[in-house]
Amino acid sequence: MRMLALIFLMLATPVFAQGSGPTPALANRQLPDPAKEAAATKLMHSLRCIQCQGQSIADSDAQMAGTMRAEVRQQIAAGQKPEAIRGWMIARYGEWVSFEPDMKGAGLLLWLTPLLVLIAGIWLARGLFRRGA
Amino acid sequence: MNRPWLLWIPLAVVAFIGGLAMYGLAVPKDEQVHSAMIGQKLPAFSLPAATAGVEGLASGDMADGKPRLLNIFASWCLPCKAEAPYLEALKKAGIEIDAIAIRDRPEDVAAFLNEFGNPFRRIGSDSEMAVQLKLGSSGVPETYVIGGDGTILYQHIGDIRAEHVPMLIEKVNAAK
C-alpha cells in the first residue's frame, strides 16, 4: 500500500500554472560586472513584485518577478541609473511598485510622521519631567 | 497638573488610530495593480506569431486608425477560458480584437483556439512577458481599449463577463 502511494507520488506532475514559456536569461543569472550586479540587486530589493504583491522582485519566485529582474539587469548593464529604472517601473505600474515612496503627497506624510511623533513625545515627556523636578 | 487636557491626547491618538483601522475594514480593498500607461501611446514592440495560421502582432498594427481591443491571455489561464464566449460576442458586435499570448507554446495556443474559437485578428507571442511588463499589465487575462492612433484608453483587469460586454463595446465605439 505504502509502495503504491509512493509510486503515485512519483508519477504526480506539478501543475505549471504560470505557463510554459522560457524564463528570461537575466532573471536568475548575475551580471558579470560585480559593481553593476550589486547596483541591480540593491534596486531589486526595493521593487515590489506585481504578481505576489508583498514580496520584492529579489525575493519572489513568480514569473513576473523574473521578468522584472531581467529588465532591471538589462537596463543596469546598458548603463542606466537605478533611480531612472525605478522611474521606468513607476511609469508603468504607478508608485505602488516601489518600496521606497517618494517624498511628496501622501509619501511625505509617511516620511514625516515618525519625526512628528518623536517631537510630540519629547514635548510630552518634557512636561512630565518638569513636574517631577 | 495645570494642563489637565493634556491627559486626553493619548486617548485621542488611540481613537484616531482605531478610527483608521475601522475605516480600513469598511472600505473594500482594491488589490488590482492598474497600469499607469492609460492615456499614453502603446510601447513599441513586435511579437512573432503565437501559433501557425494567425499573424503575429506589432504595436504599429494597432495604430491603423481603427479603435480595437487588445486581449492579454494564455492557454494555461483558467479565467481566459471563461471569457472566451464574451470575446466571441464582442467580435460579433463588430469589434476588432488583437491578442498577446503570455508564456505560451504554439501547440497549446492552437489547442486553445480549437476548443474555444478564435475571436482574434492577430496573436503575438510574448514568451518572456517582456511586452506585458512594458504595458504595465499585471496578469492574465486583461483587456485594453486601444484608440485608432495606438493610444491606450482603458484597462480591464480580469476576465470579461457578460456585464462587461456592453461597456467595452461602448468604449471602443466612443473612440471612433
Interface residues (C-beta under 8 A of the other chain):
Chain A: F16 A17 Q18 G19 S20 G21 P22 T23 P24 I50 Q51 Q53 Q63 M64 T67 M68 A70 E71 I90 A91 R92 Y93 G94 W96 V97 L124 G127 R131
Chain B: M1 R3 L6 I9 E31 V33 H34 S35 A36 M37 A74 W76 C77 I102 R103 D104 R105 D108 D126 S127 E128 M129 A130 Q132 L133 K134 L135 G136 S138 G139
